Amino acid sequence: MNIISVENVQKKINGNNILQDISLKLSTGKCYGFIGNNGSGKSMLLKCICGFIRPDSGTIFVQGKRIIGGKNFIENAGVLIETPEWMNNLTGLMNLQILAEIRGVISDREIIEAIEKVGLSEVKDKKVKKYSLGMKQRLRIAQAIMENPEILVLDEPFNGLDRAGIIEIQQLLNGYKEKGKSILLTSHDERQIDFLCDEVFELSEGKII
């Protein structure tokens, strides 16, 4: 069963082709990787799939629902795209509690479980301004997984992590895949996602090559 369908999606910005005739059929319960250099179109594709940006042409369906950028957004998904603006004078736990209030579907128990899964238990009550880059990245991943979504959309989830951290997060995400979750990841380094992905797409100048 296809969980995501992308048909002939195109996007231009200032006359530049960012996405060129992208078509994909992504199945439920699999992990898909998108690799390519900076500017290849990876992040733009994920933003269109999530509904954050509207393509100039083409259609996107997620779980049978038409996604129209700025109008209809992806649902039941944990998303990590770009850097969230953390409240640096609040703790990691407090930041996640504020985000959880948006939908109001989880309690502190689920938030703390997500913090434990990403290895931040010992610093959950420390202010985010004292977090290292790797700790902030782990907090972003905790934000994406804390509501136990069916779909994870993660743009460069391994940025800022050391080798041990990359392995930990790879194993965490592999556990989600084994539970039947669908995962989309981007990376500029194919080695980081080979362990996880059932299929890897390479983008260059907005095209899948």
N, C-alpha and C positions, 0 to 999 in steps of 0.2 A: 504494500500500500504506500502510495506517495504521500508524504507529509508536507512537502514543499514542491511547488511547481513554478518554474520561471520560464516564461515564453517570450523570446525575442525582445528582451529588455535593452533599451538604449538610453544613455544619458550624456548630455553635453554640458559643459560649463565654460563660459567665455569662448565658445567656438571649439573647444577641445573635446575630443571623444574620450569620455571617462569609462563608459561601458558601451560595448559594441555588439549588439545582437546576441546577448547572453540567453541561452536556454539550458535549463537543468531540470531533472526529475530526481528528487531526493527521497529515499525510503525511510519509513519509520524504524527507529531502533538502531540506526547506523551513525557512524562518525565520519564526517566529511571535512577534508582539509583544503584550504585555499592558500596557495603559495605564490610568491612573486615579489619583485622589488617594490620599494616605496613608489607609490604613484601608479601601480599596475591596475588598480581598480578593486582590490580585495575589500577594503573597508567600505567603499561606496556600494558594492554589491550587498554586503550585509546590512547597510543602512536602508537600502531599498527593500530588502526582504523584511526588515522590521517595521517598515512604514515611516521611518524618520525622514526619508527623502523620496520625492515622487519622480519616477523615471519619465523621460520624455515620451516614450512609447513602450509597448509591451505590457504583459500582465504577470502578476504574481499572486499565487494562492498559497495559503498556509492552513493546513487542516481543513481544506475545503472553503476557506473564507478568502474573499478577494481583499488583497492588501492595496490600499490606495494611500500613497504617502501624504502625511499630514492630516488624514481623515480616518482611515481604518488602520489600526496597528496590530502587530503580532500579539497573540494572547498566550497565556500559560507558558511564558518563556522567561528564562533568565538571560539577561543581556549585559555584556561587557564590551562597550564600544566607546573609545576615547576615555579620557581621564575624568572621573566624577569629581566634583568640587566638594571635598571633604570639609567638614567644620573642624578645623585643626585644633581648636581649643576644647573640643569634646573628645571623649574616649572613643575607641573603635566600636565598643558595644553601643554606646549612645548614638553614634552615627547610624548604625544599622537599625536601631530601634526607631529612629526618625523615618528612615526609608520604609520600614515595615508598616508604618502607620498609613502610608498612601493607600494600600489595598486592604489592610486590616485583616489579613487571613491567617497570620501566624502569631504565636506568642513568643515571649522571651526564651522559652525552651528551645524552639526551633532555631532562633537566632544564635543561641549559645552552641547548639549542636553544629551549626555551620561554621562558627568560629573554631570549634574544636577540629573539625574536618580539615581546615586549611592551616592548622598548626599555630593559631594565635591565642590559645587559651591563657598563656602566661602574661600576655600584654593587652588583654581585652579591656582592662581598666586604665590603660595608659593613654594619654592624650595623643591624637594622631600626629600632631606636630613633632612628636618624638619618635615616630615610626621611621624605619629605613625605607628605601624604595621597594625592597622585596616584601616588607611587611605591608606596605600600602597595596601592593599588587595582590597579596593574599586576601586582604580585606575586600578588594574589588571582586575577587572570585567568591568570597563568602556572600557578598551581596547578590551575586548572580544565582547561587544555589540555594539560598536560605528558604525560599518558598517551594522548594522541591518541584520545579517546573518540568514539563514534558520535553521542552526544547531548550537547549543551551546554545546561545550565539555569542562566541567569545573571540574578540579581535585582539590578536597578539597576547594571549593569556600568560605567556611565559616571560614577557618583558620584565626586567628587573630582578628575576629570580636567579639564584646561583644554581649550579649543577644539581645539588641535592634537592633544592626547591623544585626544579623542573621535574625531577623524577617523582617527587611526592605528588605534584599536581597531575602529572600523567597518570599515576596510579589511581588518584581520586576520580579523574574523569573516566578512566577505564571502568571503574566500578559503576558509574552512572550508565555507561553504555551497556554493561552486562544486565542492568535493570530495565533495559528497553528504552532508555531515553535517546533522543535524537540530538546530535551535537554537530555544530558548525564551528570550525576554528580557522583563524588565519595565522600565518607565520611567514617571515621572510627566510626562515631556515627549515628546510624540509625534514631535517633530522629530528627536529623537535616534535613533529606530528606523525612521523612514520609509525611509531609505536602504537598510536591510537586509531589511526584512520583506516576505514574500509576502502575509501577512494580519495584520491588527491587530485585537485584541479590546479593547473598552473595558469596564471593570468599574466599577460604582457600587453601593455597599452590598451587595456580595456577588453581584451579578447581572451577567451579560453584557448590556450594553444596545446 
